[in-house]
Amino acid sequence: MHETEHHSVTKASDKIKVIGGLIDDSNLLKFYAYDASDYFSGSWEAFKTRMFQVALPLTGEWSCANKSTN
C-alpha cells in the first residue's frame, strides 16, 4: 500500500473506500473485493485490524520458528 494522509476523512466507510483505491497487493485486493463492504457500517479499527491479519497472516508462526532456531 502507499502511504497516505487521511486526516480529513472521518467516516469509517469513507476511509475504507479511500484505502481500497490505494491497495496494489493481490491478496489485499481480494480481501477488499469480497469483504470490505461488511465493514462499511462498522469501525475503522475493525477493518484495519482485519486488513493487517490478511496482509501478515504468518507473522506469529514465523516469529515462533525464528526463536527456536536461535
C-alpha positions in Angstrom: 0.0 0.0 0.0 1.0 3.6 -0.5 1.5 6.0 2.4 -1.4 8.4 2.5 -2.8 11.2 4.7 -6.4 10.7 5.7 -6.9 13.3 8.4 -9.8 15.0 6.6 -11.7 11.7 6.1 -13.6 10.9 9.3 -16.3 8.4 8.5 -15.1 4.8 8.7 -16.8 3.8 5.5 -15.1 6.6 3.6 -11.7 5.7 5.0 -12.3 2.1 3.8 -13.2 3.3 0.4 -10.2 5.5 0.1 -7.8 2.7 1.2 -9.4 0.4 -1.4 -8.2 2.7 -4.2 -4.7 2.6 -2.9 -4.2 -1.2 -2.5 -1.9 -2.8 -5.0 -1.3 -6.2 -3.4 -3.3 -9.1 -4.9 -4.2 -10.7 -1.6 -5.4 -7.4 -0.1 -7.3 -6.6 -3.3 -9.1 -10.0 -3.0 -9.9 -9.3 0.7 -11.1 -5.8 -0.2 -13.3 -7.0 -3.1 -15.0 -9.7 -1.1 -15.1 -8.4 2.5 -14.7 -4.6 2.7 -18.4 -3.9 2.4 -19.0 -6.0 5.5 -17.1 -3.3 7.4 -18.8 -0.2 6.0 -21.2 0.0 8.9 -18.5 -0.9 11.4 -15.5 0.7 12.8 -12.3 1.8 11.0 -10.3 -0.1 13.7 -12.1 -3.4 13.0 -11.4 -3.1 9.3 -7.8 -2.1 9.8 -7.2 -5.0 12.2 -8.6 -7.5 9.7 -6.7 -6.0 6.8 -3.4 -6.4 8.7 -4.4 -10.0 9.6 -4.8 -10.7 5.9 -1.6 -8.9 5.0 0.5 -10.6 7.6 -1.0 -14.0 8.2 2.1 -15.9 9.2 3.8 -13.3 11.4 3.1 -15.3 14.6 4.3 -18.6 13.1 7.4 -17.1 11.6 8.2 -15.4 14.9 8.0 -18.7 16.8 10.0 -20.6 14.2 12.7 -17.9 14.2 13.0 -18.1 18.0 13.5 -21.8 18.0 16.4 -21.6 15.5 18.4 -19.2 17.6 
